[in-house]
Amino acid sequence: MDDVKQILQDDNHELFSKEDMFSKEFPSDYRQIRYFTLMIVQKAPPEIKEINLLEQQISEIIKNAVKHGNKSDPDKIIKVWYTFTTEEARIIVEDEGKGFQNIDKWNAFNVERQACLSKEDYIKLADYVAYRTEESDDNDGGNAMFAAVEYWNEGVVFKSGGNIVAVGKKFPKKHPGIEVSEAL
């Protein structure tokens, strides 16, 4: 299945450019993830039609950095760079953890998962409901990453160390509509 979107690993990917981006640093306080997300999303233009999905995706990226990267250690920080226009959203998040080291395994798992979905093989799909590692807890299942590779249409890209991720989303261009006079 060549068309399955995957997590990339590329230290030189264009999504890692921090030019003209805002930046913030946050402590790894799991209880404040929603607040951190709102601090970032407030810079997004109101014209973005899918602002709730964008907010959800940003929250998941921050949550992964806090929970998996920094193990919710409040002495560790996450750094976030972000930019929004009506055409694009880009985020870079860096944590102080050991990094996502199973990208190839996750990609292979996702290819199998997508093949089951494509073939409507729901019996075999039961084996691909959740991606887990030795470090996963009962609330982990890889669902956020499955959604991320679908949502971020410019890519989900990690640096080789696995503790810096960049994502990008291009929004559909608006077409000028025909104005209809309200006065009849």
N, C-alpha and C positions, 0 to 999 in steps of 0.2 A: 504494500500500500504506500506508494510514493507520495500521495497527496496528504498524508497525515502530518499535521503540524507538530513540530518538535521543539524542545528546549535546545537552544544553541549554546555553544561555548566558544567565545571569540573575543580575545582581549582587545582587538582593534575595531570592533564593530562600531558603526557610526552612531548607534544609540547611546554609546558611552560619552559622547561629546557633551560637556557641561557648559558650553558657550551659551550665554544669555539665559541661564537657568537660575531660579531662586534656590536657596538651600536652607535647611533647618537641621538641627541636631536634637534628638530626643533621648531621654533615659529609657532603658528597657523595662518599662512599667506596663505590664499586660493590661492593667485596669484602665490605662489612658489611651489605648489604641484608637478608640473612636474619636477622642479629642484631637490626637495627632492628625488623624485623617481629615477632620474638619478644618484644621489649621492649613492643610495643604490645598484641599478642594476649594477653599474660599477664593483662591486665585483663578479658578476656572471661569470662563465666560458663561453667563446665564443662557446663552444661545445653544449650548451643548444639550441636545435633546436627551441623551442617555446619561445624565449627570448621576442618577442613582446607581447605575451599573458601574460607572467610573469610580464613584465613591467606594462601592463594594470591592472592586478590584484593588484599589489603592490600600484599603484596609487590610486585605488579605496579604499583600506584599509586606506591609509593615508588621502584621501579626507574625508572618514567617520569620522575619528578621529578629523580632523580639523573642519569640518562643523557641524557634529552632536554632537560630544563629547565636543569640546571646543568652539562651536558656533562662530568660526572664530575670537576668542579673541586673538590678538597678544601677550597679556601678559601671555597667557597660552601656555604650551609646549606639544609636543608629544614626546614620547620616542620610539625609534625603535631599536629592536635587530634583527639581520639577519645573515643567513649563507647560502652559496650556494656551491654545488658540482655538478659534472656531473650527480649524482644520485638523488639529493634532493635539494629542496629549503624550507627554514623555515623562517618565519617572526613572530615577536611578536610586537604589537603596543599598547602603553598605552597612554591614554589621561587623562585630568583632569576633565572630565565631569561626569554627574550623571550615565552614563552607559546605555547600551541597556537593557531595562527592559521588552521588549515584546517578548522575545525569544520563549516562548511557543506559543504565538499567531502567530508569524511569521511562526513557524514550522507547525502549524495546517493549516494556509493559504497555505503554500507551498504544503502540502499533497493534499489539495483540488485542487490546481492548476495543480499538476502533474496528478491527477486522470482525470481531464478534458482533458488534453493533451493525456493521455493514451487511453481514450474512444473516442477521437476525437470529443468531445462535445464542439464545438467552440462557441456555443450560451452561454453556462454556463461559458466558459472560459473568456468571456468578463467581468465577475464579478471578475476575478482573474488576471487581467492584471497588476495591480500595488498594492503593499501593502502600505497602508498609515496609519499614526497615526495622532493624533491631532496636532502634531508638524511638520508634513510634509509640504513642500512647493510645488509649482507647478512643480518643477524639480525632486522631489522625487518619487520613485515608487518601490523601493526594487529590481530593476533589478540587481544592483551590487551584492547583496547578493544571488540572484538566480544563477548568474554566479559563484560566489565564492564557493558555496557548490558543484558545479559540477567540477570546476577547481582544487581546493585544495583537492586531493584524500586522504590525510592523516587526513583531518578534518579541520573544522572551529570551534574553541573552545573559549568560553568566560569564564573568571573568574566570580565568583558569583556577584561581584560588577558591571559587565557589561561594565567596561571601559578598560579592557585589553583583547585583542583577540590574539590568536595564530593560525597560519595556516601552513600547510605543504603539500608539493607536492613531490611525488616520480616520477622520470622520468624513462621511459622504458630503460632497459639496452641495450647497443649496442652489436650487434653480429658481430664478425669479418667476414668481407666479403672475397670473393675470389678475389685476385688481378689478373687482366688480363693484360698481357704485352701489352704495346702500340706499341712495335716494331714488325712489321710484315714483 
